Amino acid sequence: ISLGQIAPAILGYNEEKNYLILFQNNGELRPTGGFIGSVGELKLKSGKIESFTIQDVYDYDGKLKAHIEPHYIVRRYLQPHLYLRDSNFDPDFQRSASMSALLYRLETDRKVDGVIAVNFEAVRRLLSEIGPVELPSYKKTLDGKNTFDFLQTTIDDNFFPGSTQKRDVLTALFNQLILKLENQEALIRASKL
């Protein structure tokens, strides 16, 4: 199937689409790319972002009322239940993504149309391609060279349950990335006129 055939459905041209974004910290390895520390909820309609929010995964994991049997490694070394934060222990992304969607639904009572995983390396590569972005509230310019260290340090330093720093830094970064991509798209369209 060509991308042109499925893009309208993926981008919500036929109906609104809801996606679960797994923010994986590849500084803490897991089979699909890293520990899921935060999750995003992305709504697309007619090719445009309707809403985009980021939450700490622990905000949702505390709401799980069902027992899902975890992967052997999780059960043996972490905990007796499977939570969204550890739903990516299968190296087959499709199976891990299906488990993430199930746990997300059990924890939030919301269904998703797809699951997208993003780790720090993907963000670093994107910044290497599109150029640096400013994070004014952090007095920092992020580029392909300093992104991983900044995110790792900012998210891990002084983190405590109930802290919003993971959500805040990821929201600031992704808002700037979206703005930069939209500005570059506008420049490309203007140059074609």
C-alpha positions as CSV (number, residue, x, y, z in Angstrom):
1,I,0.0,0.0,0.0
2,S,1.4,3.4,-0.9
3,L,1.6,6.2,1.6
4,G,-0.6,8.3,-0.6
5,Q,-3.4,5.7,-0.3
6,I,-3.4,5.5,3.5
7,A,-2.3,9.1,4.5
8,P,-5.8,10.6,4.4
9,A,-7.1,7.9,6.8
10,I,-4.0,8.3,9.1
11,L,-4.3,12.1,9.1
12,G,-8.0,12.1,10.0
13,Y,-9.5,13.3,6.7
14,N,-12.3,10.8,6.9
15,E,-12.8,10.9,10.6
16,E,-11.0,12.2,13.7
17,K,-8.1,10.0,14.7
18,N,-6.7,9.5,18.2
19,Y,-3.1,8.4,18.7
20,L,-1.2,7.3,21.8
21,I,2.4,8.6,21.7
22,L,4.9,6.7,23.9
23,F,7.8,8.9,25.0
24,Q,10.5,6.3,25.5
25,N,13.7,7.2,27.3
26,N,16.4,5.2,25.5
27,G,18.8,6.0,28.4
28,E,16.8,3.2,30.2
29,L,16.7,0.4,27.6
30,R,13.6,-1.6,26.8
31,P,13.0,-3.9,23.8
32,T,11.2,-1.3,21.7
33,G,13.4,1.7,22.5
34,G,13.3,2.8,26.1
35,F,11.4,3.2,29.3
36,I,8.0,4.8,28.8
37,G,8.1,7.7,31.2
38,S,5.4,9.9,29.6
39,V,2.6,9.5,27.1
40,G,1.0,11.9,24.6
41,E,-2.5,12.0,23.3
42,L,-2.7,13.3,19.8
43,K,-6.0,14.1,18.0
44,L,-5.9,14.7,14.2
45,K,-8.8,16.0,12.1
46,S,-8.6,16.9,8.4
47,G,-4.8,16.7,8.5
48,K,-4.5,19.2,11.4
49,I,-3.6,18.7,15.1
50,E,-6.8,19.2,17.1
51,S,-5.1,18.6,20.4
52,F,-1.9,17.3,21.8
53,T,-1.3,16.7,25.5
54,I,1.4,15.0,27.4
55,Q,1.1,13.2,30.8
56,D,3.4,11.4,33.1
57,V,2.7,7.7,32.7
58,Y,2.4,7.3,36.5
59,D,-0.7,9.5,36.4
60,Y,-2.4,6.8,34.4
61,D,-0.7,3.7,35.9
62,G,-2.2,4.5,39.3
63,K,-5.7,4.1,37.9
64,L,-5.3,0.5,36.6
65,K,-7.9,-1.7,38.3
66,A,-7.4,-4.9,36.3
67,H,-4.6,-7.4,36.6
68,I,-2.7,-8.0,33.4
69,E,0.0,-10.7,33.6
70,P,3.3,-9.1,32.9
71,H,6.2,-10.4,30.8
72,Y,8.4,-12.8,32.8
73,I,11.2,-10.3,33.2
74,V,8.8,-7.6,34.5
75,R,7.1,-10.1,37.0
76,R,10.5,-11.4,38.2
77,Y,12.4,-8.1,38.6
78,L,9.9,-5.2,38.7
79,Q,6.3,-6.0,39.9
80,P,3.5,-8.6,39.7
81,H,1.3,-6.5,37.5
82,L,1.8,-5.0,34.0
83,Y,1.4,-1.3,33.7
84,L,1.5,1.0,30.7
85,R,5.1,2.1,31.6
86,D,6.3,-1.4,31.1
87,S,4.0,-2.4,28.2
88,N,6.9,-2.4,25.7
89,F,8.8,-5.5,26.8
90,D,8.0,-7.4,23.6
91,P,10.6,-6.7,20.9
92,D,7.9,-7.0,18.3
93,F,6.6,-3.4,18.2
94,Q,3.2,-4.3,16.9
95,R,2.6,-6.6,19.9
96,S,4.0,-4.1,22.3
97,A,1.9,-1.3,20.8
98,S,-1.2,-3.4,21.0
99,M,-0.5,-4.1,24.7
100,S,0.2,-0.3,25.3
101,A,-3.2,0.5,23.6
102,L,-5.0,-2.1,25.8
103,L,-3.4,-0.8,29.0
104,Y,-4.1,2.8,28.0
105,R,-7.8,1.9,27.5
106,L,-8.0,0.1,30.8
107,E,-6.3,3.0,32.6
108,T,-8.1,5.9,30.9
109,D,-11.2,4.4,29.3
110,R,-10.1,5.9,26.0
111,K,-9.6,4.0,22.8
112,V,-6.8,4.9,20.3
113,D,-6.5,4.4,16.6
114,G,-2.8,3.8,16.7
115,V,0.4,3.9,18.8
116,I,3.5,5.9,18.0
117,A,6.8,5.6,19.9
118,V,9.3,8.4,20.1
119,N,12.6,8.2,21.9
120,F,15.3,10.7,22.6
121,E,17.3,9.5,19.7
122,A,14.5,10.2,17.3
123,V,14.2,13.7,18.7
124,R,17.9,14.2,18.4
125,R,17.9,13.1,14.7
126,L,14.9,15.3,13.9
127,L,16.7,18.3,15.4
128,S,19.8,17.5,13.4
129,E,17.7,17.7,10.3
130,I,15.5,20.7,10.9
131,G,17.9,22.7,13.0
132,P,17.9,24.0,16.6
133,V,14.9,25.0,18.6
134,E,14.7,27.5,21.5
135,L,13.2,26.6,24.8
136,P,12.9,30.0,26.4
137,S,11.5,28.8,29.8
138,Y,14.6,26.7,30.1
139,K,17.0,29.3,28.7
140,K,18.3,26.6,26.3
141,T,18.7,26.0,22.6
142,L,18.4,22.3,21.7
143,D,20.2,20.8,18.7
144,G,21.3,17.4,17.6
145,K,24.3,17.4,19.9
146,N,22.8,18.4,23.3
147,T,19.3,17.1,23.2
148,F,19.8,13.7,24.8
149,D,21.9,15.0,27.7
150,F,19.4,17.9,28.3
151,L,16.4,15.7,28.3
152,Q,18.0,13.0,30.4
153,T,19.2,15.5,33.0
154,T,16.1,17.7,33.1
155,I,13.7,14.7,33.4
156,D,15.7,12.7,35.9
157,D,17.1,15.4,38.2
158,N,14.9,16.1,41.2
159,F,12.0,14.0,39.8
160,F,9.5,12.9,42.4
161,P,6.0,11.4,42.1
162,G,3.5,14.2,41.3
163,S,6.2,16.3,39.6
164,T,5.3,17.9,36.3
165,Q,8.8,18.4,35.0
166,K,8.7,15.6,32.5
167,R,5.4,16.8,31.1
168,D,6.5,20.4,31.1
169,V,9.8,19.9,29.3
170,L,8.4,17.5,26.7
171,T,5.4,19.8,26.1
172,A,7.7,22.8,25.6
173,L,10.0,20.9,23.3
174,F,7.2,19.4,21.1
175,N,5.4,22.7,20.9
176,Q,8.6,24.3,19.6
177,L,9.1,21.4,17.2
178,I,5.6,21.7,15.8
179,L,6.0,25.5,15.3
180,K,9.4,25.0,13.6
181,L,8.0,22.3,11.2
182,E,4.9,24.5,10.4
183,N,7.1,27.5,9.7
184,Q,9.4,25.4,7.4
185,E,6.3,24.1,5.6
186,A,5.0,27.6,5.2
187,L,8.4,28.8,3.7
188,I,8.4,25.9,1.3
189,R,4.8,26.7,0.1
190,A,5.7,30.4,-0.2
191,S,8.8,29.6,-2.3
192,K,6.7,27.6,-4.8
193,L,4.4,30.6,-5.5
